Each structure stands twice: as structure tokens, then as C-alpha cells.
């Protein structure tokens, strides 16, 4: 199964153009989906797998938009969603009796979440526990007071959030700008050839969605925001400090700096960093599985 033949978003390509491309692929009827999935499972029919993937690219894009709050490049988040979709198709069992979309959404989310873990240097959460709390809870705090508008927060909202999360107003402003800057609005107008303007979120229709799935999607994101911080508790003090100094600061320390601090070799510092990050990823997967956020892999 090849990723090379799929349309892929990029910084150079407008999001509306990519959405236009993936909308050309038809949605599948249940029987069509079943026959294609059987062709892949029984005969490794690559063309059948390709049709299964392309017919669900809109679902992957829709889920990817739910992770805009992390401040990461939209094109890369969508690409990671597509990787997760391919993994779902590869493992999908049509004999289980449910639709591919229901199964795929868990793999799509898992792939995006792994990308977020790998991209800490872009997120730059900060080093203190209060700043981490701010990163994971800012959108929830804004939603509670009805302050999810684009741009800077109003003074009264800024003051309230800073007090509630025990950080300064400057820290709230800075984090808010990181998490909202650079992403297109879900309500942005895009042109459709010969059809006038429409909101681009309208292009993300998921005809397989159901009420239970929509509810899970709305609530899962807030749960996920807390998992990263909780997973840090699985590291010992030295691992947390080294991982923080290497990956979670605006000016990461060098291996040489840390080798002098801990009186060990640079290679030893590198090993601790890698081990700590692997432990963190494993713990994240465990926590996600406990909460039913990702499928189990046998």
C-alpha cells in the first residue's frame, strides 16, 4: 500500500485546493466497502486498498481539524491523519460487522497524537508545571467563559484565565497566540469553481458519521490534552529534567552542557534522553488505551 499515489496537502498548496481534490473521490456504499475490504484481506489487492483509503480522506481531514489547538502546521497534521487512515485500512476486518470509518477514526487520532509527541520543539509548552497546565487547559478555559473568538483575548477574559490557571497574563497571551496563530478558520470562505463561496468546513462532510461517533470526537480531545502531562509522572527526576532541558525549552541545552551538569558523558545524556522519550510514548499509549482512545494492537 503506497502513500505516494495519494493527494497530499503541503504548505505551498492551499487547503481549499486539497479539499477539492479529495472530494472528487466517491463515498462507498456498505456493500462496495465490504467487497473492497475482502479483496484486500484475501488477495492484497492494492487497487482495492487505494479505493478504501481515498474514499475516507475527507474523514481524515475532518478529524485532523480537531487538533488545530496544538498550533502545528495544518498540512502536516492532515498528512499524519492520512498515515493513520492507511494503517486502519491495512488492519481492517470487514467480517466484524462495522464500517471502516468507525474503526479508522481511532487509528487516525493515534497517528496525529504520535506526531504531536514528536513535535514538542514546535509546540514549546514551557518548562514549569503551571505552563504545562496552561497548554493543556487553555482552550477548555476559553470555552467555559465563551472566549473562543480568534485573536487576542479581551482584558477581562485574560485576567480570569490567568487567575484560574495560576500563570501571568503575558503567559496566557503568548500561549494563546501560539495555539491560534497561522491556522485557517473553520468558517473561512473558499471558492468552488462555478459554485460561488462556501465555508471550507462544509467540504469535510462525513456521510458515515453517527451521533455516538460525533459525541466521542468532541469529548476525546479534552481528555487527550491531559495525557501528556500525566505521562511525565512515569519518568524519574533525572529523566524529566533532561527531557525538559533538551525538548521543552525555548533554548534547549546541548549534550555537552548537560554532561557537565550530571558529570557523565554526552553519549550517556543522549541515551537517557532517548530512553525517557520512548518511556513517555509508551506511557501515553497505555493511558490512551486505558481510556479507550486508541485500538489495541495484537
MIVEX-928804 format. One line per 8 residues: number of its first residue (from 1); their letters; for each residue x, y, z of N, C-alpha, C, O. Coordinates in steps of 0.02 Angstrom, whole numbers, plus 50000, padded with zeros to 5 digits. Layout:
REM residues N
NUM> A> X/Y/Z/X/Y/Z/X/Y/Z/X/Y/Z; ...;
//
This chain:
REM residues 298
1> XXXXXXXX> 50043/49941/50000/50000/50000/50000/50045/50061/50000/50085/50070/50046; 50038/50104/49949/50084/50160/49941/50051/50226/49956/49993/50238/49937; 50089/50269/49992/50065/50336/50008/50078/50384/49951/50049/50439/49948; 50123/50364/49904/50145/50409/49852/50090/50429/49804/50092/50484/49776; 50041/50386/49794/49989/50400/49744/49929/50438/49773/49881/50450/49736; 49932/50456/49836/49877/50493/49866/49888/50568/49859/49945/50590/49860; 49834/50607/49853/49843/50680/49857/49867/50698/49926/49846/50669/49975; 49912/50746/49930/49941/50764/49994/49942/50840/50002/49962/50876/49956;
9> XXXXXXXX> 49919/50865/50060/49922/50937/50072/49994/50959/50082/50036/50920/50103; 50008/51022/50067/50075/51049/50076/50070/51123/50091/50019/51154/50075; 50122/51152/50122/50121/51225/50136/50112/51266/50072/50084/51321/50075; 50135/51239/50015/50130/51277/49953/50060/51273/49922/50040/51316/49883; 50023/51222/49940/49957/51211/49912/49904/51236/49960/49908/51223/50020; 49855/51272/49935/49802/51298/49978/49760/51239/50003/49752/51189/49970; 49735/51248/50064/49694/51196/50093/49631/51183/50052/49609/51126/50045; 49602/51236/50025/49541/51228/49986/49555/51186/49924/49512/51147/49902;
17> XXXXXXXX> 49614/51193/49894/49631/51153/49835/49636/51079/49853/49611/51036/49817; 49668/51065/49909/49674/50996/49931/49605/50966/49945/49591/50910/49925; 49562/51004/49979/49495/50979/49994/49456/50967/49931/49416/50921/49927; 49467/51010/49881/49435/50999/49817/49457/50934/49783/49417/50899/49753; 49521/50919/49790/49547/50857/49761/49517/50795/49794/49496/50749/49759; 49516/50795/49861/49492/50734/49894/49417/50726/49889/49391/50670/49897; 49381/50780/49875/49309/50775/49868/49290/50740/49802/49232/50720/49794; 49337/50734/49758/49323/50700/49694/49315/50625/49703/49285/50591/49661;
25> XXXXXXXX> 49342/50599/49757/49337/50527/49768/49269/50510/49797/49249/50539/49848; 49232/50463/49767/49164/50448/49789/49162/50411/49856/49208/50373/49873; 49109/50423/49894/49097/50384/49954/49073/50314/49934/49045/50305/49880; 49084/50266/49977/49067/50197/49961/49003/50175/49995/48989/50194/50052; 48963/50136/49960/48906/50103/49990/48932/50045/50034/48987/50020/50022; 48894/50025/50083/48917/49971/50128/48941/49908/50091/48993/49880/50109; 48903/49887/50040/48922/49826/50005/48986/49836/49964/49027/49791/49960; 48993/49896/49934/49055/49911/49898/49115/49908/49946/49167/49878/49930;
33> XXXXXXXX> 49107/49939/50004/49161/49940/50053/49179/49869/50074/49238/49853/50081; 49130/49828/50086/49142/49760/50108/49181/49721/50055/49229/49686/50071; 49161/49727/49992/49194/49689/49939/49266/49712/49929/49310/49671/49917; 49278/49777/49933/49346/49803/49926/49390/49779/49984/49447/49760/49974; 49361/49782/50045/49400/49760/50103/49416/49686/50098/49471/49665/50117; 49369/49645/50074/49382/49573/50066/49436/49562/50013/49478/49518/50021; 49435/49602/49960/49486/49595/49908/49556/49610/49936/49605/49578/49917; 49560/49658/49982/49624/49674/50012/49645/49619/50061/49703/49596/50060;
41> XXXXXXXX> 49600/49598/50104/49616/49548/50155/49634/49481/50123/49682/49449/50143; 49595/49460/50073/49604/49394/50044/49659/49391/49990/49693/49340/49983; 49667/49446/49953/49712/49444/49895/49763/49500/49894/49802/49505/49847; 49764/49543/49946/49809/49601/49949/49803/49642/49885/49853/49662/49855; 49741/49654/49865/49726/49694/49806/49741/49767/49821/49703/49800/49857; 49795/49793/49793/49816/49861/49808/49768/49913/49781/49759/49966/49812; 49737/49899/49726/49688/49947/49698/49627/49952/49744/49600/50006/49754; 49607/49895/49772/49551/49896/49820/49569/49936/49882/49529/49976/49906;
49> XXXXXXXX> 49629/49926/49907/49652/49964/49966/49655/50038/49951/49636/50079/49993; 49677/50055/49891/49681/50126/49871/49612/50158/49871/49605/50214/49894; 49562/50122/49846/49495/50149/49846/49468/50158/49916/49433/50207/49931; 49484/50111/49960/49462/50118/50030/49492/50180/50062/49459/50216/50099; 49556/50192/50049/49590/50250/50078/49561/50314/50050/49542/50359/50088; 49558/50320/49983/49537/50384/49953/49465/50402/49970/49448/50461/49975; 49423/50352/49979/49353/50366/49996/49345/50392/50067/49292/50416/50085; 49398/50388/50108/49394/50410/50178/49442/50468/50193/49453/50485/50251;
57> XXXXXXXX> 49471/50498/50141/49516/50554/50152/49481/50614/50184/49511/50651/50223; 49417/50623/50168/49379/50678/50199/49370/50667/50274/49372/50715/50312; 49360/50605/50294/49355/50589/50365/49421/50605/50400/49420/50634/50454; 49477/50586/50370/49542/50601/50399/49553/50676/50407/49578/50699/50458; 49534/50714/50356/49541/50787/50360/49497/50817/50414/49518/50862/50450; 49437/50791/50420/49390/50817/50471/49418/50805/50541/49416/50850/50583; 49444/50745/50554/49472/50731/50620/49534/50773/50632/49544/50798/50688; 49576/50783/50581/49636/50823/50589/49620/50894/50611/49658/50924/50649;
65> XXXXXXXX> 49565/50921/50588/49547/50990/50607/49532/50996/50681/49535/51051/50709; 49516/50941/50714/49504/50942/50786/49567/50953/50827/49563/50965/50887; 49625/50950/50794/49689/50959/50829/49723/51024/50811/49783/51031/50819; 49685/51072/50786/49712/51138/50769/49738/51174/50831/49784/51215/50826; 49710/51158/50890/49729/51194/50950/49800/51183/50973/49824/51219/51017; 49836/51136/50943/49905/51125/50963/49954/51170/50927/50014/51168/50941; 49931/51210/50880/49974/51258/50847/50023/51228/50797/50073/51259/50782; 50009/51168/50772/50054/51135/50725/50031/51147/50653/49973/51162/50642;
73> XXXXXXXX> 50077/51140/50604/50058/51154/50534/50000/51109/50512/50003/51048/50518; 49948/51141/50485/49889/51104/50466/49904/51050/50414/49878/50994/50419; 49945/51066/50365/49961/51017/50312/49994/50955/50342/49979/50899/50320; 50037/50964/50391/50071/50906/50420/50023/50865/50463/50028/50803/50464; 49978/50898/50498/49929/50861/50538/49884/50818/50493/49870/50761/50508; 49862/50848/50437/49821/50810/50390/49859/50751/50361/49832/50697/50353; 49923/50762/50345/49964/50708/50318/49970/50650/50368/49966/50592/50349; 49979/50668/50433/49983/50615/50484/49916/50579/50490/49914/50519/50502;
81> XXXXXXXX> 49861/50615/50482/49795/50584/50484/49789/50532/50428/49761/50479/50437; 49816/50550/50369/49813/50504/50313/49855/50441/50325/49836/50386/50304; 49912/50449/50360/49952/50391/50378/49912/50344/50423/49912/50283/50413; 49878/50373/50473/49837/50332/50517/49781/50297/50479/49764/50240/50494; 49752/50332/50430/49699/50301/50389/49726/50240/50352/49692/50189/50348; 49786/50246/50324/49815/50189/50288/49827/50130/50335/49816/50072/50315; 49849/50144/50396/49859/50090/50444/49792/50056/50460/49789/49995/50469; 49739/50095/50465/49673/50067/50479/49650/50021/50423/49625/49967/50436;
89> XXXXXXXX> 49658/50044/50361/49639/50003/50304/49678/49938/50304/49651/49884/50290; 49742/49943/50319/49785/49883/50319/49761/49831/50369/49768/49771/50357; 49733/49853/50425/49713/49807/50479/49637/49794/50483/49615/49756/50525; 49599/49826/50441/49526/49821/50445/49501/49751/50428/49523/49721/50379; 49456/49726/50470/49425/49661/50459/49350/49672/50443/49311/49689/50487; 49331/49664/50380/49262/49677/50360/49211/49629/50390/49151/49642/50389; 49236/49573/50418/49189/49524/50446/49165/49543/50516/49122/49509/50544; 49193/49596/50545/49174/49617/50613/49105/49649/50614/49073/49653/50667;
97> XXXXXXXX> 49081/49672/50555/49013/49698/50552/49005/49772/50560/48948/49796/50562; 49060/49810/50565/49053/49883/50568/49089/49915/50510/49129/49884/50476; 49073/49980/50500/49101/50016/50443/49174/50035/50456/49196/50042/50513; 49211/50044/50401/49281/50063/50406/49290/50129/50442/49338/50138/50479; 49245/50177/50432/49251/50243/50463/49253/50237/50539/49290/50273/50572; 49211/50193/50567/49208/50184/50639/49275/50159/50666/49297/50181/50719; 49306/50114/50630/49371/50086/50651/49428/50135/50637/49473/50143/50678; 49425/50168/50579/49481/50210/50557/49491/50271/50601/49548/50294/50608;
105> XXXXXXXX> 49438/50298/50631/49447/50360/50668/49495/50352/50726/49529/50400/50745; 49499/50291/50755/49545/50281/50811/49617/50280/50786/49661/50308/50819; 49630/50248/50729/49698/50247/50702/49719/50317/50678/49777/50335/50685; 49673/50354/50651/49688/50422/50628/49709/50465/50688/49759/50500/50685; 49670/50462/50741/49687/50502/50801/49754/50480/50830/49794/50522/50850; 49765/50414/50833/49828/50389/50862/49888/50415/50822/49938/50434/50852; 49882/50417/50756/49937/50441/50715/49950/50515/50726/50008/50537/50731; 49897/50554/50731/49904/50626/50745/49936/50637/50813/49980/50679/50820;
113> XXXXXXXX> 49914/50599/50862/49940/50608/50930/50014/50589/50934/50051/50621/50972; 50036/50539/50897/50106/50522/50895/50146/50580/50864/50201/50595/50886; 50117/50612/50814/50151/50668/50782/50158/50726/50832/50209/50760/50833; 50107/50738/50873/50110/50791/50923/50167/50777/50972/50204/50822/50991; 50173/50714/50992/50228/50695/51037/50296/50710/51006/50342/50734/51039; 50302/50695/50941/50367/50705/50908/50381/50778/50895/50438/50796/50878; 50331/50821/50902/50338/50891/50881/50341/50939/50940/50322/50998/50932; 50365/50917/50997/50367/50962/51055/50407/51024/51041/50391/51078/51067;
121> XXXXXXXX> 50460/51019/51002/50501/51077/50989/50462/51131/50953/50479/51190/50958; 50408/51112/50917/50366/51161/50884/50314/51189/50932/50297/51248/50931; 50288/51144/50976/50236/51166/51022/50263/51212/51075/50231/51262/51093; 50323/51196/51102/50355/51236/51154/50307/51252/51211/50286/51309/51220; 50290/51201/51248/50241/51209/51302/50268/51251/51359/50229/51283/51395; 50334/51252/51369/50362/51287/51427/50389/51236/51476/50381/51176/51466; 50421/51260/51528/50456/51214/51573/50423/51205/51641/50434/51153/51673; 50383/51251/51663/50354/51245/51729/50288/51206/51726/50257/51201/51674;
129> XXXXXXXX> 50269/51178/51783/50206/51140/51786/50147/51185/51770/50098/51163/51741; 50151/51249/51790/50097/51295/51776/50090/51308/51701/50034/51314/51676; 50147/51312/51666/50145/51323/51594/50118/51262/51558/50081/51269/51509; 50135/51203/51581/50108/51142/51552/50032/51139/51563/49994/51121/51518; 50012/51158/51623/49940/51160/51638/49905/51209/51591/49849/51196/51569; 49937/51265/51578/49909/51315/51533/49900/51286/51463/49848/51295/51432; 49952/51251/51439/49949/51222/51372/49890/51174/51365/49853/51177/51316; 49880/51130/51414/49829/51079/51409/49759/51105/51425/49709/51072/51407;
137> XXXXXXXX> 49753/51162/51458/49687/51184/51482/49664/51251/51454/49609/51273/51471; 49704/51283/51412/49684/51350/51388/49619/51348/51349/49574/51388/51362; 49614/51303/51300/49553/51302/51260/49492/51285/51302/49437/51312/51291; 49500/51240/51351/49444/51224/51395/49423/51284/51435/49363/51297/51444; 49472/51322/51460/49457/51382/51499/49422/51435/51456/49375/51467/51478; 49446/51442/51394/49415/51490/51348/49343/51471/51332/49299/51513/51328; 49332/51406/51322/49266/51383/51306/49217/51394/51364/49159/51411/51353; 49242/51385/51425/49199/51393/51483/49171/51464/51490/49116/51474/51514;
145> XXXXXXXX> 49212/51513/51469/49189/51583/51476/49168/51612/51409/49158/51673/51403; 49160/51569/51358/49137/51592/51294/49185/51638/51259/49165/51689/51230; 49249/51621/51261/49301/51665/51232/49341/51630/51178/49402/51637/51176; 49307/51592/51135/49342/51555/51083/49349/51594/51018/49363/51565/50965; 49340/51660/51022/49348/51700/50961/49421/51702/50940/49466/51690/50980; 49433/51717/50875/49501/51722/50850/49534/51785/50878/49500/51832/50898; 49601/51784/50879/49638/51844/50901/49650/51844/50976/49636/51796/51011; 49676/51901/51000/49693/51908/51070/49630/51909/51114/49576/51929/51092;
153> XXXXXXXX> 49639/51887/51175/49584/51886/51223/49569/51956/51249/49613/51998/51252; 49506/51967/51267/49488/52031/51297/49517/52034/51368/49527/51982/51399; 49530/52094/51393/49562/52101/51459/49528/52062/51515/49562/52031/51556; 49461/52064/51517/49426/52030/51571/49434/51953/51565/49439/51919/51616; 49435/51927/51503/49446/51856/51494/49518/51837/51511/49531/51786/51542; 49564/51879/51490/49635/51867/51503/49649/51862/51578/49683/51816/51601; 49621/51908/51616/49631/51910/51688/49601/51849/51722/49632/51820/51767; 49542/51829/51700/49508/51773/51731/49545/51707/51719/49553/51667/51765;
161> XXXXXXXX> 49568/51697/51657/49604/51635/51641/49671/51632/51677/49690/51580/51703; 49707/51689/51680/49771/51691/51714/49764/51673/51788/49804/51636/51815; 49712/51699/51819/49699/51684/51890/49681/51610/51900/49706/51578/51946; 49637/51585/51857/49614/51516/51864/49670/51465/51854/49671/51414/51887; 49717/51480/51809/49770/51432/51792/49836/51449/51826/49887/51416/51814; 49837/51501/51868/49896/51519/51907/49957/51536/51864/50012/51513/51878; 49946/51575/51812/50000/51599/51769/49991/51674/51759/49940/51702/51779; 50040/51706/51728/50034/51777/51715/49992/51790/51653/49982/51746/51612;
169> XXXXXXXX> 49967/51851/51648/49928/51869/51589/49971/51867/51526/49946/51849/51472; 50034/51885/51532/50079/51881/51475/50087/51810/51450/50090/51798/51390; 50090/51762/51497/50096/51691/51477/50033/51667/51442/50038/51629/51394; 49975/51689/51465/49913/51671/51432/49911/51699/51361/49893/51664/51314; 49930/51762/51354/49931/51794/51288/49978/51758/51241/49960/51745/51183; 50038/51742/51265/50087/51708/51223/50063/51639/51201/50069/51622/51142; 50037/51600/51248/50014/51533/51231/49955/51535/51185/49949/51494/51139; 49910/51582/51196/49851/51589/51153/49871/51603/51081/49841/51577/51034;
177> XXXXXXXX> 49921/51646/51073/49944/51662/51006/49977/51603/50972/49969/51593/50911; 50015/51562/51010/50046/51503/50981/49993/51453/50957/49999/51422/50905; 49940/51447/50998/49891/51395/50985/49838/51415/50934/49801/51373/50909; 49834/51479/50918/49783/51501/50870/49813/51532/50807/49779/51538/50757; 49876/51551/50809/49905/51585/50753/49919/51538/50695/49940/51481/50705; 49908/51564/50634/49930/51529/50575/49882/51477/50547/49894/51452/50492; 49829/51461/50582/49782/51411/50556/49722/51445/50525/49698/51496/50550; 49698/51417/50471/49639/51445/50439/49577/51430/50481/49573/51378/50513;
185> XXXXXXXX> 49530/51477/50482/49468/51467/50520/49425/51413/50486/49426/51406/50425; 49389/51377/50527/49342/51328/50500/49288/51361/50459/49256/51330/50416; 49277/51426/50472/49224/51462/50436/49251/51505/50380/49215/51546/50353; 49315/51496/50363/49344/51536/50309/49308/51521/50244/49288/51464/50232; 49301/51572/50202/49267/51564/50138/49316/51539/50086/49372/51565/50080; 49297/51488/50048/49338/51464/49993/49293/51461/49932/49233/51450/49936; 49324/51472/49874/49286/51472/49812/49282/51401/49784/49330/51363/49788; 49225/51385/49756/49216/51321/49722/49198/51339/49650/49150/51375/49637;
193> XXXXXXXX> 49238/51313/49604/49231/51332/49534/49159/51330/49511/49126/51278/49510; 49135/51389/49491/49068/51394/49464/49013/51390/49515/48954/51392/49496; 49029/51384/49580/48978/51374/49630/48977/51428/49683/48939/51425/49731; 49020/51479/49675/49022/51532/49725/49061/51512/49786/49099/51463/49784; 49053/51550/49840/49093/51538/49901/49055/51493/49949/48994/51492/49950; 49094/51458/49989/49066/51416/50042/49116/51411/50097/49175/51422/50087; 49093/51394/50157/49139/51382/50212/49174/51316/50201/49141/51266/50185; 49242/51315/50209/49278/51254/50190/49262/51196/50236/49275/51138/50217;
201> XXXXXXXX> 49235/51209/50296/49216/51152/50337/49159/51112/50305/49149/51054/50320; 49121/51146/50260/49067/51111/50226/49093/51058/50178/49056/51013/50158; 49157/51063/50160/49186/51014/50115/49208/50951/50151/49230/50903/50120; 49201/50951/50217/49226/50895/50256/49170/50848/50277/49176/50813/50328; 49117/50847/50240/49059/50805/50258/49080/50732/50266/49115/50704/50225; 49057/50703/50320/49070/50633/50334/49003/50596/50334/48965/50598/50383; 48988/50564/50278/48923/50533/50271/48916/50470/50314/48861/50444/50322; 48972/50446/50342/48969/50387/50385/48961/50405/50458/48955/50360/50500;
209> XXXXXXXX> 48962/50469/50475/48961/50490/50545/48895/50471/50578/48843/50470/50545; 48898/50458/50643/48837/50447/50680/48841/50488/50745/48893/50515/50761; 48787/50492/50781/48785/50534/50840/48835/50510/50893/48867/50552/50925; 48842/50445/50902/48889/50420/50952/48960/50439/50934/48999/50459/50977; 48977/50432/50870/49045/50450/50848/49059/50524/50857/49113/50543/50879; 49010/50566/50840/49019/50638/50849/49029/50656/50922/49071/50698/50938; 48991/50625/50966/48998/50640/51037/49068/50621/51062/49099/50658/51100; 49091/50562/51041/49158/50539/51062/49212/50586/51037/49259/50601/51074;
217> XXXXXXXX> 49204/50611/50976/49255/50655/50948/49259/50721/50987/49313/50748/50997; 49201/50747/51007/49201/50811/51043/49233/50804/51111/49268/50850/51134; 49223/50748/51145/49247/50741/51213/49318/50712/51218/49352/50724/51268; 49340/50675/51168/49405/50643/51171/49462/50694/51172/49513/50682/51205; 49455/50750/51136/49509/50797/51130/49529/50826/51198/49589/50832/51213; 49480/50845/51239/49497/50873/51304/49532/50821/51348/49577/50839/51387; 49511/50758/51343/49545/50706/51382/49617/50698/51359/49662/50691/51401; 49628/50700/51295/49695/50691/51268/49743/50745/51291/49803/50732/51299;
225> XXXXXXXX> 49718/50805/51301/49762/50860/51320/49794/50848/51388/49848/50875/51403; 49763/50808/51430/49790/50795/51496/49838/50736/51498/49876/50727/51546; 49838/50695/51445/49878/50634/51446/49953/50647/51445/49991/50614/51479; 49974/50697/51406/50045/50712/51402/50073/50729/51471/50126/50704/51491; 50037/50773/51506/50062/50794/51571/50061/50736/51621/50108/50730/51660; 50010/50695/51619/50007/50638/51665/50062/50587/51650/50089/50556/51697; 50080/50579/51588/50131/50530/51569/50200/50549/51596/50242/50506/51607; 50211/50614/51607/50276/50635/51633/50290/50606/51702/50348/50599/51722;
233> XXXXXXXX> 50237/50588/51739/50246/50559/51806/50280/50491/51804/50304/50467/51855; 50282/50460/51745/50312/50394/51738/50388/50398/51733/50422/50346/51735; 50415/50457/51726/50487/50467/51720/50517/50483/51789/50484/50512/51831; 50580/50462/51799/50613/50482/51861/50637/50554/51855/50633/50585/51802; 50662/50582/51910/50678/50652/51912/50730/50671/51860/50723/50722/51826; 50782/50631/51852/50835/50648/51804/50809/50644/51733/50826/50686/51691; 50768/50594/51718/50740/50588/51651/50696/50648/51634/50700/50675/51579; 50654/50669/51683/50612/50727/51671/50653/50790/51659/50638/50829/51613;
241> XXXXXXXX> 50705/50799/51699/50746/50859/51692/50783/50861/51625/50785/50912/51592; 50811/50804/51606/50849/50802/51543/50802/50810/51484/50818/50847/51437; 50744/50777/51486/50697/50783/51431/50671/50855/51425/50662/50881/51370; 50660/50886/51483/50637/50955/51483/50690/51001/51454/50675/51043/51412; 50752/50993/51476/50806/51036/51452/50822/51026/51378/50844/51072/51344; 50810/50966/51354/50826/50951/51284/50769/50965/51236/50781/50982/51178; 50706/50960/51259/50650/50963/51212/50596/51014/51230/50556/51032/51187; 50594/51038/51291/50537/51079/51312/50556/51150/51330/50517/51184/51364;
249> XXXXXXXX> 50611/51173/51308/50631/51242/51323/50640/51280/51258/50651/51251/51205; 50634/51346/51263/50644/51388/51204/50717/51386/51180/50730/51395/51121; 50764/51374/51226/50834/51369/51210/50862/51304/51239/50891/51305/51293; 50853/51249/51203/50875/51184/51229/50950/51183/51244/50990/51213/51209; 50967/51148/51297/51037/51141/51315/51071/51088/51272/51038/51042/51248; 51136/51094/51263/51173/51046/51223/51189/50985/51265/51184/50986/51326; 51208/50931/51231/51229/50871/51266/51290/50885/51310/51297/50858/51364; 51334/50929/51285/51394/50947/51323/51375/50983/51388/51403/50968/51440;
257> XXXXXXXX> 51327/51030/51384/51305/51066/51444/51279/51017/51496/51297/51022/51555; 51237/50971/51476/51206/50925/51523/51256/50873/51548/51251/50849/51605; 51304/50855/51506/51354/50807/51529/51395/50836/51586/51416/50799/51631; 51407/50901/51584/51444/50934/51639/51400/50940/51701/51424/50932/51757; 51336/50953/51691/51290/50960/51748/51284/50894/51786/51284/50894/51848; 51280/50838/51750/51269/50773/51782/51333/50732/51788/51332/50676/51814; 51388/50761/51764/51453/50728/51770/51453/50659/51737/51479/50611/51765; 51425/50655/51678/51426/50594/51638/51443/50614/51566/51447/50673/51551;
265> XXXXXXXX> 51452/50565/51523/51471/50579/51454/51412/50606/51414/51354/50598/51433; 51427/50639/51358/51375/50663/51313/51333/50605/51286/51272/50612/51280; 51364/50550/51271/51329/50491/51247/51279/50465/51299/51225/50443/51282; 51298/50468/51362/51254/50446/51415/51192/50492/51420/51136/50468/51430; 51203/50556/51412/51146/50604/51412/51100/50588/51354/51039/50587/51362; 51129/50575/51296/51088/50560/51237/51047/50496/51249/50988/50494/51231; 51077/50446/51279/51042/50383/51294/50984/50395/51342/50929/50367/51332; 50996/50435/51393/50942/50449/51442/50885/50486/51408/50827/50472/51421;
273> XXXXXXXX> 50902/50534/51365/50850/50572/51330/50808/50526/51286/50746/50530/51288; 50840/50483/51247/50804/50438/51203/50761/50390/51243/50703/50378/51226; 50789/50361/51296/50752/50314/51338/50692/50348/51370/50637/50319/51373; 50701/50409/51395/50647/50445/51427/50590/50459/51377/50531/50452/51394; 50608/50478/51317/50557/50493/51267/50520/50430/51247/50459/50432/51238; 50555/50373/51241/50523/50310/51225/50476/50289/51281/50420/50264/51269; 50498/50298/51344/50455/50281/51401/50392/50324/51400/50337/50301/51415; 50401/50388/51384/50345/50434/51383/50295/50413/51329/50234/50413/51341;
281> XXXXXXXX> 50319/50396/51270/50275/50375/51216/50237/50311/51236/50177/50305/51223; 50273/50264/51267/50240/50202/51287/50186/50215/51339/50132/50186/51336; 50201/50259/51387/50153/50275/51439/50092/50311/51409/50036/50300/51431; 50105/50354/51360/50050/50388/51326/50003/50338/51294/49942/50344/51298; 50032/50287/51261/49991/50237/51228/49951/50197/51280/49893/50181/51269; 49983/50182/51337/49948/50145/51390/49889/50185/51417/49833/50160/51424; 49901/50249/51432/49848/50292/51458/49792/50299/51408/49733/50298/51426; 49810/50306/51344/49759/50313/51293/49718/50250/51287/49657/50252/51278;
289> XXXXXXXX> 49752/50192/51291/49716/50128/51287/49669/50119/51346/49613/50095/51339; 49692/50139/51406/49650/50134/51466/49587/50175/51459/49534/50156/51485; 49592/50231/51424/49534/50274/51416/49496/50258/51352/49448/50292/51334; 49518/50205/51316/49483/50184/51256/49492/50232/51198/49449/50237/51155; 49550/50268/51195/49560/50318/51143/49595/50290/51082/49592/50320/51029; 49627/50231/51088/49660/50201/51031/49645/50127/51031/49632/50098/51084; 49645/50095/50972/49632/50024/50970/49691/49984/50994/49748/50006/50989; 49678/49925/51021/49732/49882/51043/49761/49846/50983/49725/49827/50937;
297> XX> 49827/49838/50983/49861/49804/50929/49886/49737/50954/49925/49736/51002; 49866/49683/50924/49887/49616/50945/49952/49597/50911/49978/49542/50923;
//
